[in-house]
Amino acid sequence: MTDPTVRGLWLAIATLTAGIIAATAGLLAWAGGMNPPTAILTGGGAFASALLLILTAVRFTAGEPE
């Protein structure tokens, strides 16, 4: 996992996946009755959480030393 191309590809996949999760969370929050700014903040929190979780899981499964 030291190749910069592979790392960039994993980052792109993680970002796109987190974006889909964030959009879904924001739409569900809005459909659940939250006002739009709160729904956007919900989506932002979901994006950050999902991205950190995915990147941590990739690092853990790749066996990279700290």
N, C-alpha and C positions, 0 to 999 in steps of 0.2 A: 504494500500500500504506500510505498514511498514515491512512486511515479506521480509527478504533478498532474498528468492527464487523468489518471484514475481518481486522484483526490478531487479534482475539479468535477468529474462526472458524478462522484458520490455526493458532492455538495449540491450540484444541480438537481439530482434526484431527491435529495432530502428537502431542498427548498421548495420544489414543486409539490411534493407530498404535504409538507407543512402548509403550503398555500391552499391546497384543497381542503385540508382539515379546518383551517381558519375560516374559509368561506362558508363551509358547512356549519360551523359553530356560530358564526355571525348571523347567517340566515335563520337558523333554528332559534337563536335568541330573539331575533326580530319577530319571527312568526309566533313566538311564545308571549309576546306582549311588551318586550322591552322597547324603550325609545331608541332611535337610530344611533345616537352617540354611545349609549351603553352597549348596544349590539356590536358596534365597531370595536370598542374596547375588549369585549368578550372574544371577538375574532383575533385581535392582536395578542391577547393572552394565550389563546389556543395555538397561534402560530409560533410564538416563542417557546412555549412548552413542548410542542411537537418537534420543533427543530432541534432543541437541546436533547430530547429523548432519542431521536433518530441518530443524531451524530454520536451520542454516547454509546448507543447500541452498535453502530458501525465500528467504532473504535474498539469496543469490547470484543466483538466477534472477529476482528482482524488480528487481535492479539498484540497490538502495539504496546510496547513498554512505555511507562510514564517517564 
